[in-house]
Amino acid sequence: MNLALLTIGDEICLGQIVNTNAAWIADQCSRQGWRVLAHSAVGDAIQMIIAECERLSGLADVVIITGGLGPTHDDCTKTALTEWTGDVLVEHKPTLEHLQYVMRQRGRELNARTAAQAMQPSRSTPLQNDKGTAPGIWLEIERYGKPVVIIALPGVPQEMRHLMLDRVLPRLRVYDSQNTSRLAHGWVMLYTTLLTTGIVESALADLVGDVQTLLEGQELAFLPSAAGVKLRITVTAPTRDEAQTLLERLTAKLRSIVEPYIYGTNDDTLEAIVGQRLRERGKTLAVAESCTGGLLGARLTDVAGSSAYFLGGVQCYSNEAKTRFVGVQPETLAQHGAVSEQTAGELASGIRKRFDADYGIAITGIAGPDGGTPDKPVGTVWIGLADAHSTHAEHFVFTNDRTFNRERAVVMALVRLWQHLQVTT
Amino acid sequence: MNLALLTIGDEICLGQIVNTNAAWIADQCSRQGWRVLAHSAVGDAIQMIIAECERLSGLADVVIITGGLGPTHDDCTKTALTEWTGDVLVEHKPTLEHLQYVMRQRGRELNARTAAQAMQPSRSTPLQNDKGTAPGIWLEIERYGKPVVIIALPGVPQEMRHLMLDRVLPRLRVYDSQNTSRLAHGWVMLYTTLLTTGIVESALADLVGDVQTLLEGQELAFLPSAAGVKLRITVTAPTRDEAQTLLERLTAKLRSIVEPYIYGTNDDTLEAIVGQRLRERGKTLAVAESCTGGLLGARLTDVAGSSAYFLGGVQCYSNEAKTRFVGVQPETLAQHGAVSEQTAGELASGIRKRFDADYGIAITGIAGPDGGTPDKPVGTVWIGLADAHSTHAEHFVFTNDRTFNRERAVVMALVRLWQHLQVTT
């Protein structure tokens, strides 16, 4: 089954907000083995919405629209859909009753604006929204001699996700299975991603060699990311079982070649993988963060259950904090400076001792945009790693971008800890 | 001038990554007073790219393409462009020389794959890329009896931003001024956003009253965000000067009504505004973070120059860290628990004292998904705020989503500090 996504909203077109909805919906649909062919976004303008509905209906079996379903004057998706399909709005009694119930729960009167949400295209099936007032819309039409499902959902992410997971995906799975012969593509596409680190893209490409032969004509993409290169294998096959079998076989082939560099697959994060290793071994971790100000700890504690191995740390932004709360020698700071191998080492071993942790990690650097010197330009970062046996600090020079430097420092700290855990037991 | 954006890449279509490039480019163009009419994204498929180039050229004066310019086999934007315009690729000598220079700098040989980046559409102007190997493409064509500029940029955000800021925007400004009469729209659209906090959307709408009259027919959008509701005023006028004058007048009108709730405008962040207040008053801040693990410190130190007021903090994830490094009484933890008014208060006042700071902020909560009890469900957060005179802790119950709870806790801590700084001198 092929899909196209249409996002409605001036705030998207103007670039005021990032279109996270489209990525989330596409990811959910891709996981079903369906192929998302195109994303589109237009402003709150009825004629452009109609033109896009028409175009995307020619392209795909299913068009999922988000945004423009709210109660305010700039919401015009429902108007566009009725005009496009030559339909009319009629009162949908179950929706009205649901809105009355919701307002009672909130201790408020049902006003005219909210009640208008019960007006739905006569040929559509409203999808009850338990997280807001605008119901979703499910509309089956014929276009270009083939069936098309048009789905419209509110743009509020929480409401959209609820409607996708609880109303749309279950219906679409049934629809897909009942209409296979009538839909544009019966072929199933599946993919998996191997996450590598510690090897640059060109070296990885050399290692992989002839992609066509190795992957038997299926697709391989090299996707650079902060932690390293992601390898995405995409296979297409007539049935889900064939695609699954092929994907597993090709993944095993590729994996055998790049194994030493793989830290995870698909949605795995470095912080979750590192956390799992620490937990398996019953080891603990503490951090001392200067230029990252807490970003490493924030990443580590993004992982549910991280209290099993993350004890905490010190955001030692000032020099005084480095000496008083982590135990860096004042002479070290005076002689080598806050951004130095020596300070990074003392921060790592100091935080490890103070927290009685198995591992200590320290980050100290010049994030920028100011503070650089000819010796230590903006982007200079020292990352320290200490365990009971030794302390090691490594030097990096990133860019002149503050946000990038801080993010990259955190990623490299996690990479080094992962590598350290790979070679130690 | 009207624009359309086209993003190329399977990883976008499949939803593996969020399309942050489109939002960033749209924002940059909107700030110039140009109108971005549509965003589109398709996979690495030549025929779909060509179809989109054709369609978007009909819609807009400028089409900005990102992605698919790299050296690997799945990069096909250049092929699509040459095929679409009936052009051929020719070697662009300055690009080749630049690539040779870059490779020498990196101490590497110029291989065939990288050298192929010097092959450019014969009718285009290559845009030198100082952050990578793929040059951007600037191509002026005629379509549907009007001029269209086609711009293609690499998808790597750092390279794309460099090319947009240093090559594309300056050229586009000149192009716009030289072609005003030939371009689809001469009208200029400008907008500004007032950032409010401490008032809910419906109360804000009541306060604003009749939008049509107040804004004289221009547009006002209510955009909910974590910190509060953003009010975006958009005006359209025949000239830039008229738009600017109108925007300033309407903004002043709206501002006079909602003034007490405004913490900033446009791209202002709470952390930058709070930082500015602290800096103006010569005050300092320290933080104690339990469930956020460093996220508040990370946000505060996102701001360049934050070392002037942010001294640091303790990521007191474990109970032991709370007592040993922040000075919470063990009896307090035993009697009230780590997530309590008493602990939040002792963390805030304790961290303030240990760091000799003017203000201490503490966050302690149950981020989830586990760890909730009937008394203290997942999403329970206590935020403590201490100054030299008093300590106060406030109770929140957010959602069952770990990431959301942590983000919201950090935002509310910043909101409370901002409000505190508003009422104190």
Interface residues (C-beta under 8 A of the other chain):
Chain A: T7 D10 E11 I12 C13 L14 G15 Q16 I17 V18 N19 T20 A22 A23 W24 I25 A26 D27 Q28 C29 S30 V36 L37 A38 H39 S40 A41 V42 G43 M48 E52 R55 T72 H73 D74 Y191 T193 S202 A205 V211 E219 A221 F222 L223 P224 R232 T234 V287 E289 C291 T292 G293 G294 L295 L296 G297 A298 L300 T301 D302 A304 G305 S306 S307 F310 L311 G312 G313 V314 Q315 C316 Y317 S318 E320 A321 F325 R354 F355 A367 G368 P369 D370 T399 D401 R402 T403 F404 R406
Chain B: T7 D10 E11 I12 C13 L14 G15 Q16 I17 V18 N19 T20 A22 A23 W24 I25 A26 D27 Q28 C29 S30 V36 L37 A38 H39 S40 A41 V42 G43 M48 E52 R55 T72 H73 D74 N111 V156 Q158 Y191 T193 V211 E219 A221 F222 L223 R232 T234 V287 E289 C291 T292 G293 G294 L295 L296 G297 A298 L300 T301 D302 A304 G305 S306 S307 F310 L311 G312 G313 V314 Q315 C316 Y317 S318 E320 A321 F325 R354 F355 A367 G368 P369 D370 R402 T403 R406
